[in-house]
Amino acid sequence: MGFSVVDRALLLLEGTDAAVSSALAAIKVGTARAPNLPGGLGLTRRIQVHDPIGALVAVHGHGIEGSDPLANPWSSHRDLMGFRVASFYDAAVWDGRIDPRLVHIRAGGRAMPRDATASLELPRRDLHTCLRVSAAVLGVLPGSRCSMRLFAQLSRRAGQRQIDIASAALLTPRRIRQLEREPEPLLPVALRSLGDQRLRRVP
């Protein structure tokens, strides 16, 4: 239902005791096996939640004193607000239960990023930034092949040449032209992310 990883990992989970225990065990095993992650997650402290909205606000606002929750790529706040559509998080679990804008405000969030139509005048951005933002919007690592269509279209809108995009993506200019012609529903989200300093902070 919600997560944040800053100085420690905070998870907001919903389910039976058995389901929560299974989820925690899977997470701890997965992180223990992950490369370059010394020590895993360590001890777990479980707290029963009686106010899910308040708990989500606390999770999304955790460890970001003076900062906007949208600036933290290591939480589910971007997913909740629609700025990341990742396979590892389902924001629909909150549909009809909360107002995401209220969570954003209560977690210390400032004004939302400009509309995608306003971002058409965004400053020229380098290919490296376009690549990382495209991947971040999809919740994948930079360079993942599944982000290439979004990368190609975002880079063109950011003023990059087709031949340079092709070189950066290790694809042919012909393939980049094909990707540019395909529908990309997340292009408006990527444009808003590229035009906002908070959302340009990506892994």
ZIFENPE-V842958 format. One record per run of one state. SS is the DSSP state (a for helix, b for strand, c for the rest). FROM is the first residue (numbers start at 1). TO is the last residue. If there is no record, write none. Layout:
ss = [SS SS]
from = [FROM FROM]
to = [TO TO]
This chain:
ss = [c b c b c a c a c a c b c a c a c a c a c a c a c a c a c a c]
from = [1 2 6 9 13 17 34 52 61 69 72 75 76 77 82 91 95 100 107 118 122 127 139 145 158 162 170 173 182 187 195]
to = [1 5 8 12 16 33 51 60 68 71 74 75 76 81 90 94 99 106 117 121 126 138 144 157 161 169 172 181 186 194 203]
